Structures are given as C-alpha cells and as structure tokens.
Amino acid sequence: MVHTKQSQRHARAALDEKLSLSAPTREILESLAVECAANPSPDNTFQYAFCLSKSTEKSELQYAITILDSLVKEGYDHQIDCMFGSATALYLLGEYNEARKRCEAILRSEPDSSGTVELHLACIDAVEEEERLKKIAVGGTTAVAAVGLVLGIAGMVLKRR
C-alpha cells in the first residue's frame, strides 16, 4: 500500500496522541511488578514489560525493551506482540530507525497489522523530520559562517583604508 507524506504525518499525530493517553500510572506498574514477582511466568512478565513500553520514563522504556527482547529470544508464544512493544518503546525513546526496522520485521509476517502500520508510518515521518531539521541546522550554520567571513573581510578592507 502506498502512503503519502500527509498520511505519514496523520499517522504520527494519531499515534502520538494515543501514546500520550495510554501512558501507565505508577499504580498499574506497581501492581504488575508485584504480580510478576509473586507469580513469575512469561505471561506476567510480558504484561509488565508491555505496559512499561508505553511509559514516559526513559529508564522504564529501556527496561521494557530488554525484557521484551529476552522474551523473544526465549521463544515466548507472543513474539509479534513483544516486537511491537519494543518498537513502541524505541519510538518513544526517539530511536526511530530501530523502531522502523522492528515494524518492518513484524509487517513481513503480519502485513495487515494496523497498529504496526501506523507505528511504521510514524517512524518514517519522524526520521524524515529529523533529516529536514538537520539540513536546516547545517544551512543555518553555513549562513552564519558566511556572514562571519564577509564581516571579517570587510573589517580587513576598512582597516587598510
């Protein structure tokens, strides 16, 4: 399916709104952590890690990725969900290229996964925006350097007079 820049921006805005509204509360995280410690199982670990993958705390997002990736390596039944949770956490950390790669891996096996398509489009839009901002920054730096050079030369010319 072909997507335009407009659909990418729309997907990113929608995803950002959903993620901001789905950030877990401390109470939920604590409850899941207690349940995971009291009754250790891959399912409880997954629930805790998946919830962490939508956190607003950088350390919790990194921890979620670690847990979810280890569940995949251990052959947990719901590997696609683990990969999606990791991709979500990577997106929230601003690691858009890595999140995009995970989405693409998911889409190769489940091309109709609408949540993954939305996250993938949001990642593409975020990467393109980062590149655009870098170009603007480089252009601005070049312009400042050019102005400095012109002023320096003008100063030398005026000194000689």
CORURBEL-V242055 format. One record per residue. RES is the residue in one letter. BURIAL is # if it has 9 or more other ideal C-beta (glycine too) atoms within 8 Angstrom, else .. Layout:
# CORURBEL-V242055
res-><RES:RES>
burial-><BURIAL:BURIAL>
This chain:
# CORURBEL-V242055
res-><M:V:H:T:K:Q:S:Q:R:H:A:R:A:A:L:D:E:K:L:S:L:S:A:P:T:R:E:I:L:E:S:L:A:V:E:C:A:A:N:P:S:P:D:N:T:F:Q:Y:A:F:C:L:S:K:S:T:E:K:S:E:L:Q:Y:A:I:T:I:L:D:S:L:V:K:E:G:Y:D:H:Q:I:D:C:M:F:G:S:A:T:A:L:Y:L:L:G:E:Y:N:E:A:R:K:R:C:E:A:I:L:R:S:E:P:D:S:S:G:T:V:E:L:H:L:A:C:I:D:A:V:E:E:E:E:R:L:K:K:I:A:V:G:G:T:T:A:V:A:A:V:G:L:V:L:G:I:A:G:M:V:L:K:R:R>
burial-><.:.:.:.:.:.:#:#:#:.:#:#:.:#:#:#:.:.:#:.:.:.:#:#:.:.:.:#:#:.:.:#:#:.:#:#:.:.:.:.:.:#:.:#:#:#:#:#:#:#:#:#:#:#:#:.:.:.:.:#:#:#:#:#:#:.:#:#:#:.:#:#:.:.:.:#:.:.:#:#:#:#:#:#:#:#:#:#:#:#:#:#:#:.:.:#:.:.:#:#:.:#:#:#:#:#:#:.:.:.:.:.:#:.:.:#:#:#:#:#:#:#:#:#:#:#:#:#:.:#:.:.:.:.:.:.:.:.:.:.:.:.:.:.:.:.:.:.:.:.:.:.:.:.:.:.:.:.:.:.:.>
